[in-house]
Amino acid sequence: MSDEDKKPQTDDQKRTESKPESPVQTRHAITINGRTLNYTVTTGMMPLHNVDNGEHEADIFFMAYTLDGVENPAERPLTFAFNGGPGSASIWLHLGALGPKRVQMQDEGWMPAPPYRLVTNEYTWLDLTDLVFIDPVGTGYSRAVKPDFNKKFWSLNGDIGSVSDFIRLYLTRYERWASPLFLSGESYGTTRAAGLSNHLFDRGIALNGIIMVSTVWNFLTSRFGSNDLPYALFLPTYASTAWYHGKLPKDQLERALPDFLAEVEAFASGDYLLALAKGDQLSADERAALIQRLAAYTGLEPRFVDYTNLRINIHQFCKELLRDQWRTVGRLDSRFKGIDASNVNEVSDFDPSLTAITPPYTATFNDYARRELRYESDVEYQTLSFRVNREWDWGQGGVDTSEPLRAALTKNPYMKVLLAQGYYDLATPHYAAQYTVDHMGRLGTLEASLRGNISTTYYEAGHMFYLDVKSLAKFKDDVTAFMQAALGTVKEAMSDEQ
C-alpha cells in the first residue's frame, strides 16, 4: 500500500466510493393539544443524475415526516422546507419550528447550559401538513459525487435546478403528485423558493402556497457600498434594536414598537433616501438636521453618525450601539449581546446570535438522527458550510428572484405567499423585504389584482424569530390561517367550476 493510499479519506472521497443507501423508516407518536399524531419518518438520500448522460452526480439528504392512517394522500398537504446560506442545512426550520421535535432553548431564545435536549414541539406543522426537509448539495449529509461537480450545484440556477429535481423525484417515488403543495424557505431559502415557484410551474408542478421566513429576494437591498438603498432599508431595524436595548429618548421608548417603526419607515423611504440621493448637494443645514434625526432613531451619537457620512452599515452598528457597555449586538438577532476581546475595533469579533444556536442544534441533531431515527453515517453533518458560501457563484449583477415569483403568480393566481419577518433581524431586514414586494420584478410590476396574494406578518424577535417561544406560537397560528386560506381558495375555485 502506498503512502497516498494510507491518507485519511475526505468526505467527498467517502461519498464518491459509496452507493446511496436505502432510506430508513421509523415510527413515532406525539400528543399536541390533546390529539395524538402517529407518524413515520423517512430518512435517507435521493440520488441526482445528469439528464443528458445519466451520470450519478450528487446525493441529496432528506428527512420526511408523514402522518400515519391517511386514507387519501391527495387530500393531505405536503410541504418542502429548507434553509438558506447559501450553505445552510435545513436543521434550523426542522428542529426550531416545523418538526415534531424542537431544540430546547431558553424561552427568549438564549442558549441553555449543555448538555442540550430535544423536546416535543407543540407548535409543529405536522397536524397541518406532511413535511420534507431538504439539505441542498454541500449541506447536511448531501454531497456531490465528485468534487468537480460542486460548481454545477453551487450557483443560483444550479441550486434551483437540483432542488427542483429532488421535489419531482420525491413526488414520483412517494406518489404525492396529487397532494396540495407548499414550500417553506428561510433566508436564502426564500431566494430559492421564489425562483423555484416559476421553475416548478414550468415543469408542471404548481404550488398552493409559499411561507417565506426572513425574506430576501433582491440582494441589492442588502449589499452595502456605493448602493445607498440598504442604508435606508436597514434603518428601521437599527431603530427597533435601539428601542429594545433602551438606547432611545424616553418618549420613543414608551411607544409601541410597530407605531414607532411606522414613523421611522416613512422617514427612511422619504426624507432620508432623498437626502442620500443628493450626495454632495446636501446643504449644511440639511445635513445637520439629518444627523440629529438619525441619532434619535438609532441610539448612536451624532458625532458617530456624522463620521459615517450619514451611511451606517450593519457591522458598524452592531459594534457601536452598546460600545459604552463593552457589548455588541447580534446580526441574526440583535436582541443578543456579545463580548469582544477589544472595545476599539470597528466590527464585532463574532455574531453572538449565531454562536448561541450552533452547539445546541448541532449536538441535538446528531444524537436524534443516529439514536432515534437510526440513520448512521460518519460523514460530518454540515449545519453551516462556509465553503459552500465562499465558493458560491453569484453570477453577473445582483441576484433577484422577485421576477420569477412575479411570473409564477401571474401564471398561477391561486398561489399564496406569506412573508414572516422579525423586527430584530439585521441579516434580512423586514423593511427591505417590504421594499422588494413594492418593487417586484425587473421586467414588470405585480398586477394589482394579485397583490392580495402576498401577506406579511411580524414578530418581536430576529432572523430565527421562532427561537422565541411567544413568536413560535404566533407563527404556528399565522401559518395555520395561511394554509387554510390557501386551500380554501382552491375549494372555492372548484365550486365555481362545478
Disulfide bonds with the S-S distance in Angstrom:
none
